[in-house]
Amino acid sequence: MTAWTDFLARQGATLTDNGIHFAASADEARAATDSTVVVPLLHLGTVRSVGPDSAAFIHNLVSNDVQNLAADGAAWNSFNSAKGRMIASFLIWPEANGHALALSADILPAFLKKFSMYVLRSKVKLANASEDLVLLGIGGADAAAVLAEAGLPVPGAPMKQAGGGDAPRCIRLDERNFVVAAAADAAPALFDALQAAGAIKAGTGAWQLAMIRAGIPLVTQPTQEEFVAQMLNYELIGGVSFKKGCYPGQEIVARSQYLGKLKKRMYRVAASPDAALPPAGADLYAPAFGEQSAGKIVNAAPTADGGFEALAVLQNSSAEAGEIHLGSVDGPRLALRDLPYGLG
């Protein structure tokens, strides 16, 4: 237990292998829907890349443009296998001496080990910064006002950042969701300040629900190397550049974009209250495919009515037919829900 998690425990948090919660999952989902929440993002970890070659080094390995990423910018990005399958999805932002990458904590050690193999003579050092840098998610209709009330700078546009250095860094994902990165010793006071400004403390499920509704996927261990970037709508959320040079898997990603029609896409689905929350990687079924899987759950989170919502990669034909079942051909039926962007 770190000083940060010890502080959260004193705040009433329960820590589990799947994250953190302060209240019943339905209550936290209701807060994420109706209010503004502040969530310790313990399910994420941070890798720091420091050195004069940081931008060039990362740029050559990932799906999005890093060399031209503005100092006040942030971007979704991915690291892929030679077969074009996503090994990791992450949020990246520039820092004074390099970059920070926020990704699922369960894949961070293996990601860091594999990424480090490419350093060779590059003037860059990679390190796990998860214990030094605390991430908080602030989500809700009044999130910007809460951040301002707590004394934090608020970026004016999505995928922009403000602050940093010795002060907390605020990254705006969209109109209602922000990530704040702060030094671990400053995090408790910041957490208190955000609550005093009107945010309700909530757990991992509340943030996952916000990201599901925003259509932002997170690759975790069960779904590593399952999906090409476009299957996770990554080019739609700005996570792929088709103008940059080569990187591992680039040929497959480009082929998926320009040759033929993509057969699978990521959709948002919802289940009734009697359906148990599925793990990432759970199979989905549709009548046309019989006993053969028609898709997989990417991320799922509880809802206020006791059901769940999820991001799921599905055969487009199955989504168009509209009958999707979880776990088996006669499992719980899932309903399709809108995403905040079109699938083209």
C-alpha positions in Angstrom: 0.0 0.0 0.0 1.4 3.4 -1.0 0.8 6.7 0.9 -1.8 7.6 -1.8 -3.8 4.4 -1.4 -3.5 4.6 2.4 -5.0 8.1 2.2 -7.8 6.8 0.0 -8.5 4.0 2.4 -8.9 6.5 5.2 -11.4 8.4 2.9 -13.6 5.2 2.9 -12.3 3.6 -0.3 -12.3 -0.2 -0.8 -9.5 -1.4 -3.0 -9.9 -4.5 -5.0 -8.0 -6.3 -7.9 -10.4 -4.5 -10.2 -10.0 -1.0 -8.9 -11.5 1.1 -6.2 -15.0 2.1 -5.0 -16.4 4.3 -2.3 -20.1 3.2 -2.5 -22.3 0.7 -4.1 -21.7 0.4 -7.9 -25.2 1.5 -8.8 -24.8 4.7 -6.6 -21.5 5.5 -8.2 -22.9 5.0 -11.6 -25.8 7.3 -10.7 -23.3 10.0 -9.6 -21.4 9.6 -12.8 -24.6 10.2 -14.7 -26.2 13.0 -12.7 -23.3 14.8 -11.0 -19.6 15.5 -11.4 -17.3 12.9 -10.0 -13.6 12.7 -9.0 -12.1 9.2 -9.5 -8.7 8.0 -8.5 -7.6 6.2 -11.6 -5.8 3.3 -9.9 -6.6 1.0 -12.9 -4.2 3.1 -15.0 -0.5 3.3 -14.7 2.0 5.8 -16.1 5.2 5.3 -18.1 7.6 8.3 -18.4 9.9 8.7 -21.4 12.7 11.2 -20.7 15.5 12.4 -22.9 16.2 14.5 -26.1 15.1 11.6 -28.3 11.8 10.9 -26.6 9.5 12.2 -29.4 11.4 10.5 -32.2 11.8 7.2 -30.3 8.1 6.9 -29.4 7.0 8.3 -32.8 8.7 5.4 -34.6 6.9 2.8 -32.5 3.3 3.9 -32.3 0.2 4.6 -34.5 -0.1 8.3 -34.0 2.1 11.3 -34.7 4.3 12.2 -31.7 6.9 14.4 -33.3 4.3 17.0 -34.2 2.3 16.8 -31.0 2.0 20.3 -29.6 3.5 21.1 -26.2 0.0 21.9 -25.0 -1.6 18.9 -26.7 -2.5 15.3 -25.8 -3.4 12.4 -28.0 -4.7 8.8 -28.0 -2.2 6.4 -29.3 -1.4 2.7 -29.6 1.4 0.2 -29.7 0.8 -2.7 -32.1 2.2 -6.1 -32.9 3.8 -6.8 -36.3 0.3 -8.2 -37.3 -1.3 -4.8 -36.6 -3.0 -5.9 -33.4 -3.2 -3.5 -30.5 -0.8 -4.5 -27.6 -1.7 -1.3 -25.7 -3.8 1.8 -26.0 -2.7 4.9 -24.1 -3.1 8.6 -23.6 0.1 10.5 -24.3 1.1 14.0 -23.4 4.4 16.0 -23.6 6.2 17.0 -20.5 9.2 19.4 -20.0 11.8 16.7 -20.6 9.8 14.1 -22.6 6.4 12.4 -22.5 4.0 10.6 -20.2 1.9 7.6 -21.3 -1.1 6.5 -19.3 -2.3 2.9 -20.0 -4.0 0.0 -18.3 -2.0 -0.9 -15.1 -2.4 -4.6 -15.7 -0.3 -4.5 -18.9 2.2 -1.8 -18.0 5.1 -4.0 -16.8 5.1 -6.2 -20.0 4.5 -3.1 -22.2 7.5 -1.3 -20.5 9.7 -4.3 -21.0 8.8 -4.7 -24.6 9.0 -0.9 -25.4 12.4 -0.8 -23.7 13.8 -3.4 -26.1 13.7 -0.8 -28.8 15.7 1.9 -27.0 19.2 0.7 -28.2 21.2 3.9 -28.8 18.4 6.4 -28.4 18.9 9.1 -25.9 15.8 8.2 -23.8 15.1 6.6 -20.5 11.8 4.8 -19.8 10.5 4.2 -16.3 7.3 3.2 -14.5 6.1 6.5 -12.9 2.9 5.1 -11.4 3.9 5.7 -7.8 5.2 9.2 -8.4 2.4 10.5 -10.6 -1.2 10.2 -9.5 -4.0 10.3 -12.0 -7.5 11.6 -11.2 -10.5 11.5 -13.5 -13.0 14.3 -13.3 -16.2 13.8 -15.2 -19.6 15.4 -15.5 -21.5 18.3 -16.9 -19.9 20.7 -14.4 -16.4 19.2 -14.5 -14.8 22.4 -15.9 -16.4 24.6 -13.3 -15.3 22.2 -10.5 -11.7 22.2 -11.8 -11.7 26.0 -11.9 -13.2 26.3 -8.4 -10.4 24.0 -7.2 -7.8 26.3 -8.6 -6.8 24.2 -11.6 -6.2 25.5 -15.1 -8.9 24.3 -17.6 -7.9 23.7 -21.2 -10.3 25.3 -23.6 -10.5 22.5 -26.1 -10.5 18.7 -26.2 -7.1 17.0 -26.2 -5.4 20.0 -24.9 -3.5 20.3 -21.6 -2.7 23.1 -19.1 -0.5 23.4 -16.1 2.3 21.0 -15.4 5.8 21.5 -14.1 5.6 21.5 -10.3 1.8 22.1 -10.5 -0.9 19.6 -11.4 -1.5 19.0 -15.1 -5.0 19.1 -16.5 -5.9 17.3 -19.7 -9.3 17.8 -21.4 -10.5 14.7 -23.1 -13.9 16.1 -24.3 -16.6 18.4 -23.0 -17.2 16.6 -19.8 -14.2 14.4 -19.0 -10.7 15.5 -17.8 -7.6 13.7 -16.5 -5.5 15.5 -13.9 -1.9 14.3 -13.3 -0.3 15.4 -10.0 2.7 14.5 -7.9 1.8 11.8 -5.4 2.6 14.1 -2.4 0.2 16.7 -3.7 -2.7 14.3 -4.6 -4.5 14.2 -1.2 -4.9 17.9 -0.9 -6.0 18.0 -4.6 -8.5 15.3 -4.0 -10.0 17.2 -1.0 -10.0 20.5 -3.0 -12.0 18.9 -5.9 -14.6 17.5 -3.4 -14.8 20.9 -1.7 -15.4 22.4 -5.2 -18.4 20.1 -5.7 -17.1 16.8 -7.1 -18.4 13.5 -5.6 -15.7 10.9 -4.9 -16.4 7.7 -6.9 -14.7 4.6 -8.0 -13.2 2.9 -11.0 -16.6 1.8 -12.4 -17.8 5.4 -12.6 -14.9 6.4 -14.7 -15.2 3.3 -16.9 -18.8 4.2 -17.5 -17.9 7.7 -18.5 -15.3 6.4 -21.0 -17.8 3.8 -22.4 -20.3 6.6 -23.0 -17.5 8.7 -24.6 -16.6 5.7 -26.9 -13.0 5.6 -25.6 -11.7 2.0 -25.3 -9.0 0.7 -23.0 -6.9 -2.3 -24.0 -6.4 -4.6 -21.0 -4.6 -7.9 -20.7 -7.6 -10.1 -21.8 -7.9 -8.1 -25.1 -4.3 -7.6 -26.0 -3.6 -8.4 -29.7 -7.3 -9.1 -30.4 -8.1 -5.9 -32.4 -6.7 -3.8 -35.2 -6.9 -0.1 -34.3 -10.0 0.5 -36.6 -11.9 -2.2 -34.8 -11.7 -0.1 -31.7 -12.7 3.0 -33.6 -9.2 4.4 -32.9 -9.0 6.4 -36.1 -12.3 8.0 -35.2 -11.1 9.3 -31.9 -7.9 10.6 -33.3 -5.6 7.7 -32.3 -4.1 6.9 -35.7 -2.1 9.0 -38.2 -2.1 7.8 -41.8 0.5 10.4 -42.8 3.4 9.4 -40.5 6.1 6.9 -41.3 6.4 3.3 -40.6 5.8 1.7 -37.2 5.2 -1.9 -36.1 1.9 -3.1 -37.7 1.6 0.0 -39.9 1.0 -1.9 -43.1 -1.9 -3.9 -41.6 -3.5 -0.7 -40.1 -3.2 1.1 -43.5 -4.6 -1.9 -45.4 -7.6 -2.0 -43.0 -8.2 1.7 -43.8 -7.9 1.7 -47.6 -8.5 -1.8 -48.9 -11.9 -3.4 -48.5 -14.6 -2.8 -46.0 -14.0 -3.3 -42.3 -16.1 -6.2 -41.1 -15.9 -5.4 -37.4 -16.4 -2.2 -35.4 -16.7 -1.2 -31.8 -20.3 -0.5 -30.6 -21.8 0.6 -27.3 -24.2 -1.9 -25.8 -26.3 -2.2 -22.7 -27.8 -5.0 -20.6 -30.8 -5.3 -18.4 -30.5 -5.4 -14.6 -30.5 -9.2 -14.5 -27.3 -9.6 -16.5 -24.0 -10.0 -14.6 -21.1 -7.7 -15.4 -18.9 -9.5 -18.0 -15.1 -9.5 -18.0 -13.1 -7.9 -20.8 -12.8 -10.5 -23.6 -16.1 -12.2 -23.0 -17.6 -13.5 -26.2 -20.8 -12.3 -27.8 -23.1 -14.2 -30.1 -25.6 -13.5 -32.9 -28.0 -15.8 -34.7 -26.2 -15.6 -38.1 -23.0 -16.9 -36.5 -24.6 -19.7 -34.4 -22.1 -21.1 -31.9 -19.3 -19.0 -33.4 -18.4 -15.8 -31.6 -19.6 -12.7 -33.3 -17.6 -10.3 -31.1 -16.0 -9.5 -27.7 -16.5 -7.2 -24.8 -13.8 -4.6 -24.6 -14.7 -2.7 -21.4 -17.9 -3.0 -19.2 -19.2 -1.0 -16.3 -22.2 -1.1 -14.0 -25.1 1.2 -14.5 -27.5 2.8 -12.0 -30.3 0.4 -12.7 -28.1 -2.6 -11.8 -27.3 -3.6 -15.4 -24.2 -2.6 -17.3 -23.0 -0.8 -20.4 -20.1 -1.9 -22.5 -17.9 -1.2 -25.5 -18.0 -4.3 -27.7 -16.3 -5.2 -31.0 -19.0 -6.8 -33.2 -19.4 -8.1 -36.7 -21.0 -5.1 -38.4 -23.7 -7.5 -39.9 -24.6 -8.7 -36.4 -24.9 -5.1 -35.2 -27.1 -4.2 -38.1 -29.3 -7.2 -37.5 -29.7 -6.0 -33.9 -29.7 -9.3 -32.0 -26.7 -9.7 -29.7 -26.3 -12.1 -26.8 -23.7 -12.3 -24.1 -21.8 -15.5 -23.3 -23.9 -17.9 -25.5 -26.5 -18.0 -28.2 -29.2 -17.9 -25.6 -27.4 -15.6 -23.1 -28.7 -12.2 -22.0 -29.7 -10.0 -24.9 -27.8 -6.7 -25.3 -29.3 -3.5 -26.7 -27.3 -1.2 -28.9 -26.7 2.4 -27.7 -25.5 5.4 -29.5 -21.9 6.6 -29.5 -20.9 10.3 -29.5 -19.4 9.9 -33.0 -20.5 8.3 -36.2 -19.0 5.0 -37.5 -18.9 6.1 -41.1 
